[in-house]
Amino acid sequence: MTRPLDIITLGEAMIRLSPPGFQRLEQATTLEVRIGGAELNVAVDVARLGLRAAWLSKLPDNALGRMTANKAREHGVDVSHVIWTKGERMGLYFVEFGAQPRASSVLYDRAGSAIASLKPSDFDWPAIFSQGRLFHVSGITPALSSPCAEAALAASRAAKEAGCIVSVDVNYRAKLWSETDANRVMTALMAHTDVLITTEEDTQKVFRIEAPDYREVARELQRRFSLQAVAITLRETPSVLRNTWSAFAVAGDELYEAPVYEVEIVDRLGAGDAFTAGFLWGYLQDSVAKGVAYGTAYSALKHSIPGDFHWGTLGEVEALVKGGGLRIER
């Protein structure tokens, strides 16, 4: 029987507030309001590529919670399993966009948000995962609280038991938990993981794996945790507003590498989630090779789009993969 959902994600969404025009927070008189959150970004981005996606979370039953759910629905994401609560809050985060030599920065105000009280028993995992092909979570979700860590582990275990592929993005956030706690929880999560997405820096901090070559880091992850595929994104930052962006993956004995893209940064937040979305799209549609090619192109395009969500199209990704230029489309 065909399952009605391709990808199910679990995680927090926050209200994103940012001063316009490269202002500092201290000087701002207005703030732009957007929605962001790693697993919601992935759900939105894969839905825009044509997959059927659902997002699991816990939201306060107020205007901010409803705005978040409405934004997910706008992109076709199923939010029917979201838990609505009374008396809890939405997390906030503030973004200051920098320019050389001042880096961009993020200020979190998310303590005590609704999802922090999530418990493993809040969802009927077998019923939910019987509908899906792949479950995705990032390291941000278990970092939010001990109950969230337990829920992420229970979800991954239940997804595997239901026959789903399990995908994890390490997504280490030093402002949320220590390297020691991350190592303990994420190592336990790896027992149920098939596909791992990470960076060399996050791998060193969370799993304490280092090697002279990025590819050997991926091979060690693959060996240590018996993973089907490991994808690593690569960013060079010669300036705040101009980066290079690429990725590769290992699966079995094969290495798959993407081209290096030069990106002009309008907004880099959500770019890693866009890679995850493009990679999982290609992985489910065809192969690891297609996942790397489309994930890297999709995320390169995301750097040019304001907000955490990717407003690009599959056609734009395919044009970039084929070597599309920068002339005006008329």
For each residue, the residues with C-beta under 8 A, 3 or more apart:
1:
2:
3: 6 130 131 132 133
4: 52 131
5: 8 52 53 54 78 131 132 133
6: 3 46 51 52 53 132 133 134 284
7: 42 43 46 51 52 53 54 132 133 134 135 136 280 284
8: 5 53 54 55 56 128 129 131 132 134 135 136 159 164
9: 39 40 42 43 53 54 55 56 135 136 137
10: 39 55 56 57 135 136 137 141 151 152 155
11: 37 38 39 40 55 56 57 115 137 138 140 141
12: 37 39 40 57 91 110 113 115 140 141 144
13: 35 36 37 40 55 57 59 68 72 90 91
14: 35 36 37 90 91 92 93 110 113
15: 33 34 35 64 67 68 90 91 92 93
16: 33 34 35 36 92 93 94 95 269 307 308
17: 31 32 33 92 93 94 95
18: 31 32 34 94 95 96 97
19: 22 23 24 25 27 28 30 31 32 96 97
20: 23 28 30 32
21:
22: 19 97 98 99
23: 19 20 27 28 96
24: 19 27 28 96
25: 19 28 94 96 107
26:
27: 19 23 24
28: 19 20 23 24 25 31
29:
30: 19 20
31: 17 18 19 28 94
32: 17 18 19 20
33: 15 16 17
34: 15 16 18 306 307 308 309
35: 13 14 15 16 40 67 68 71 72 308 309
36: 13 14 16 40 41 93 269 270 307 308 309
37: 11 12 13 14 40 41 57 140 308
38: 11 41 42 138 140 141 169 171 272 273
39: 9 10 11 12 42 43 55 57 136 137 138 140 141
40: 9 11 12 13 35 36 37 43 44 55 57 68 72 77
41: 36 37 38 44 45 270 273 274 277 308 309 310
42: 7 9 38 39 45 46 53 136 138 169 273 276 277 280
43: 7 9 39 40 46 47 53 54 55 72 77
44: 40 41 47 48 53 72 75 77 309 310
45: 41 42 48 49 270 273 274 276 277 278 298 302 309 310
46: 6 7 42 43 49 51 53 277 280 281
47: 43 44 50 51 52 53 75 76 77
48: 44 45 75 76 310 311 312 313 314
49: 45 46 277 278 281 298 314 317
50: 47 281 314
51: 6 7 46 47 280 281 284
52: 4 5 6 7 47 78
53: 5 6 7 8 9 42 43 44 46 47 76 77 78
54: 5 7 8 9 43 77 78 79 80 81 128 131 132
55: 8 9 10 11 13 39 40 43 72 77 78 79 82
56: 8 9 10 11 81 82 123 128 155
57: 10 11 12 13 37 39 40 79 82 83 115
58: 82 83 84 85 88 114 115 117 118 122
59: 13 65 66 68 69 82 83 84 85 90 114 115
60: 64 65 84 85 86 87 88 89 90 114
61: 65 66 84 85 86
62: 65 66 90
63: 66 67
64: 15 60 67 68 90
65: 59 60 61 62 68 69 84 90 114
66: 59 61 62 63 69 70
67: 15 35 63 64 70 71
68: 13 15 35 40 59 64 65 71 72 90
69: 59 65 66 72 73 79 82
70: 66 67 73 74
71: 35 67 68 74 75 309
72: 13 35 40 43 44 55 68 69 75 77 79
73: 69 70 76 77 79
74: 70 71
75: 44 47 48 71 72 309
76: 47 48 53 73
77: 40 43 44 47 53 54 55 72 73
78: 5 52 53 54 55 81
79: 54 55 57 69 72 73 82
80: 54
81: 54 56 78 123 128
82: 55 56 57 58 59 69 79
83: 57 58 59 118 122 123
84: 58 59 60 61 65
85: 58 59 60 61 88 114 117
86: 60 61
87: 60
88: 58 60 85 112 113 114 117
89: 60 112 113 114
90: 13 14 15 59 60 62 64 65 68 113 114
91: 12 13 14 15 108 109 110 113 115
92: 14 15 16 17 108 109 110
93: 14 15 16 17 36 106 107 108 109 110
94: 16 17 18 25 31 106 107 109
95: 16 17 18 104 105 106 269
96: 18 19 23 24 25 104 105 106 107
97: 18 19 22 104 267
98: 22 102 103 104 105 240
99: 22 102 240 241
100: 239 240 241
101: 240
102: 98 99 240
103: 98 240
104: 95 96 97 98 240 268
105: 95 96 98
106: 93 94 95 96 175
107: 25 93 94 96
108: 91 92 93 175 176
109: 91 92 93 94
110: 12 14 91 92 93 113 144
111: 116
112: 88 89 116
113: 12 14 88 89 90 91 110 116 144
114: 58 59 60 65 85 88 89 90 117
115: 11 12 57 58 59 91 118 141 144 148
116: 111 112 113 144 145 147 148
117: 58 85 88 114 145 147
118: 58 83 115 122 145 147 148 151
119: 122 147 150 151
120: 123 125 147 150 151 153 154 155
121:
122: 58 83 118 119 151
123: 56 81 83 120 128 151 155
124: 127 128
125: 120 128 129 154 155 158 159 162
126: 129 130 158 161 162
127: 124 130 131
128: 8 54 56 81 123 124 125 131 132
129: 8 125 126 132 135 158 159 161 162 163 164
130: 3 126 127 162
131: 3 4 5 8 54 127 128
132: 3 5 6 7 8 54 128 129 135 159 162 164
133: 3 5 6 7 164 165 284
134: 6 7 8 164 165 166 167 280 284
135: 7 8 9 10 129 132 155 156 159 164 165 166 167
136: 7 8 9 10 39 42 166 167 168 169 276 280
137: 9 10 11 39 141 142 152 155 156 167 168 169 189
138: 11 38 39 42 141 168 169 170 171
139: 142 143 168 169 170 171 172 173 182 186 202 206
140: 11 12 37 38 39 143 144 171 173 176
141: 10 11 12 38 39 115 137 138 144 148 151 152
142: 137 139 148 149 152 153 185 186 189
143: 139 140 148 149 173 176 177 181 182 185
144: 12 110 113 115 116 140 141 148 176
145: 116 117 118 148 149
146: 149 150
147: 116 117 118 119 120 150 151
148: 115 116 118 141 142 143 144 145 151 152
149: 142 143 145 146 152 153 185
150: 119 120 146 147 153 154
151: 10 118 119 120 122 123 141 147 148 154 155
152: 10 137 141 142 148 149 155 156 185 189
153: 120 142 149 150 156 157 185 188 189 192
154: 120 125 150 151 157 158
155: 10 56 120 123 125 135 137 151 152 158 159
156: 135 137 152 153 159 160 166 168 189 192 193
157: 153 154 160 161 192
158: 125 126 129 154 155 161 162
159: 8 125 129 132 135 155 156 162 164 166 192
160: 156 157 163 164 166 192
161: 126 129 157 158
162: 125 126 129 130 132 158 159
163: 129 160
164: 8 129 132 133 134 135 159 160
165: 133 134 135 194 195 228
166: 134 135 136 156 159 160 192 193 194 195
167: 134 135 136 137 193 194 195 196 197 276 280
168: 136 137 138 139 156 186 189 190 193 195 196 197
169: 38 42 136 137 138 139 196 197 198 272 273 276
170: 138 139 186 196 197 198 199 202 203 206
171: 38 138 139 140 202 272
172: 139 179 182 201 202 205 206
173: 139 140 143 176 177
174: 177 179 205
175: 106 108
176: 108 140 143 144 173
177: 143 173 174 181 182
178: 181 182
179: 172 174 182 183 205 206
180: 183 184
181: 143 177 178 184 185
182: 139 143 172 177 178 179 185 186 205 206
183: 179 180 186 187 206 207 208
184: 180 181 187 188
185: 142 143 149 152 153 181 182 188 189
186: 139 142 168 170 182 183 189 190 206 207
187: 183 184 190 207
188: 153 184 185 191
189: 137 142 152 153 156 168 185 186 192 193
190: 168 186 187 193 196 224 225 227
191: 188 225
192: 153 156 157 159 160 166 189
193: 156 166 167 168 189 190 196 225 227
194: 165 166 167 227 228 229
195: 165 166 167 168 227 228 229 230 231 280 283
196: 167 168 169 170 190 193 221 225 227 229 230 231
197: 167 168 169 170 230 231 232 233 272 275 276 279
198: 169 170 202 203 221 230 231 232 233
199: 170 202 203 232 233 234 235 272
200: 203 204 214 217 232 234
201: 172 204 205
202: 139 170 171 172 198 199 205 206
203: 170 198 199 200 206 207 209 217 221 232
204: 200 201 207 208 209 210
205: 172 174 179 182 201 202 208
206: 139 170 172 179 182 183 186 202 203
207: 183 186 187 203 204 221 224
208: 183 204 205
209: 203 204 217 220 221 224
210: 204 217
211: 214 216 217 220
212: 216
213: 216 217
214: 200 211 217 218 232 234 248
215: 218 219 248 250 255
216: 211 212 213 219 220
217: 200 203 209 210 211 213 214 220 221 232
218: 214 215 221 222 230 231 232 248 249 250
219: 215 216 222 223 230 250
220: 209 211 216 217 223 224
221: 196 198 203 207 209 217 218 224 225 227 230
222: 218 219 225 226 227 230 250
223: 219 220 226
224: 190 207 209 220 221
225: 190 191 193 196 221 222
226: 222 223
227: 190 193 194 195 196 221 222 230
228: 165 194 195 251
229: 194 195 196 249 250 251 283 288 291
230: 195 196 197 198 218 219 221 222 227 249 250 251
231: 195 196 197 198 218 247 248 249 275 279 288 291 292 295
232: 197 198 199 200 203 214 217 218 247 248 249
233: 197 198 199 245 246 247 272 275 296 299
234: 199 200 214 244 245 246 247 248 260
235: 199 243 244 245
236: 243 244
237: 240 243
238: 242 243 244
239: 100 242 243
240: 98 99 100 101 102 103 104 237 265
241: 99 100 264 265
242: 238 239 262 263 264 265
243: 235 236 237 238 239 262 263 265 268 303
244: 234 235 236 238 260 261 262 263
245: 233 234 235 260 261 262 263 271 296 299 300 303
246: 233 234 257 258 259 260 261 296
247: 231 232 233 234 258 275 279 292 295 296 299
248: 214 215 218 231 232 234 255 256 257 258 292
249: 218 229 230 231 232 255 256 279 288 291 292
250: 215 218 219 222 229 230 254 255 256
251: 228 229 230 254 256 288
252:
253:
254: 250 251 288
255: 215 248 249 250
256: 248 249 250 251 288 289 292 293
257: 246 248 292
258: 246 247 248 292 293 295 296 297
259: 246 296
260: 234 244 245 246
261: 244 245 246 296 297 300 320
262: 242 243 244 245
263: 242 243 244 245 300 303 304
264: 241 242 303 304
265: 240 241 242 243 268 303
266: 303 304 305 306
267: 97 270 303 305 306 307
268: 104 243 265 271 303
269: 16 36 95 307 308
270: 36 41 45 267 273 274 302 307 308 309 310
271: 245 268 274 275 299 302 303
272: 38 169 171 197 199 233 275 276 299
273: 38 41 42 45 169 270 276 277 308 310
274: 41 45 270 271 277 278 295 298 299 301 302 310
275: 197 231 233 247 271 272 278 279 295 296 298 299
276: 42 45 136 167 169 197 272 273 279 280 295
277: 41 42 45 46 49 273 274 280 281 295 298 310
278: 45 49 274 275 281 282 291 294 295 296 297 298 299 317
279: 197 231 247 249 275 276 282 283 291 292 294 295
280: 7 42 46 51 134 136 167 195 276 277 283 284 291 295
281: 46 49 50 51 277 278 284 285 291 294 295 298
282: 278 279 285 286 287 288 289 290 291 292 293 294 295
283: 195 229 279 280 286 287 288 290 291
284: 6 7 51 133 134 280 281
285: 281 282 290
286: 282 283 289 290 291
287: 282 283 290 291
288: 229 231 249 251 254 256 282 283 291 292
289: 256 282 286 292 293
290: 282 283 285 286 287 293 294
291: 229 231 249 278 279 280 281 282 283 286 287 288 294 295
292: 231 247 248 249 256 257 258 279 282 288 289 295 296
293: 256 258 282 289 290 296 297 321
294: 278 279 281 282 290 291 297 298 317 321
295: 231 247 258 274 275 276 277 278 279 280 281 282 291 292 298 299
296: 233 245 246 247 258 259 261 275 278 292 293 299 300
297: 258 261 278 293 294 300 301 317 320 321
298: 45 49 274 275 277 278 281 294 295 301 302 310 312 317
299: 233 245 247 271 272 274 275 278 295 296 302 303
300: 245 261 263 296 297 303 320
301: 274 297 298 304 305 310 312 316 317 320
302: 45 270 271 274 298 299 305 310 312
303: 243 245 263 264 265 266 267 268 271 299 300
304: 263 264 266 301
305: 266 267 301 302 310 311 312
306: 34 266 267
307: 16 34 36 267 269 270 311
308: 16 34 35 36 37 41 269 270 273
309: 34 35 36 41 44 45 71 75 270
310: 41 44 45 48 270 273 274 277 298 301 302 305
311: 48 305 307
312: 48 298 301 302 305 316 317
313: 48 316 317
314: 48 49 50 317 318
315: 318 319
316: 301 312 313 319 320 324
317: 49 278 294 297 298 301 312 313 314 320 321
318: 314 315 321 322
319: 315 316 322 324
320: 261 297 300 301 316 317 323 324
321: 293 294 297 317 318
322: 318 319
323: 320
324: 316 319 320
325:
326:
327:
328:
329:
330:
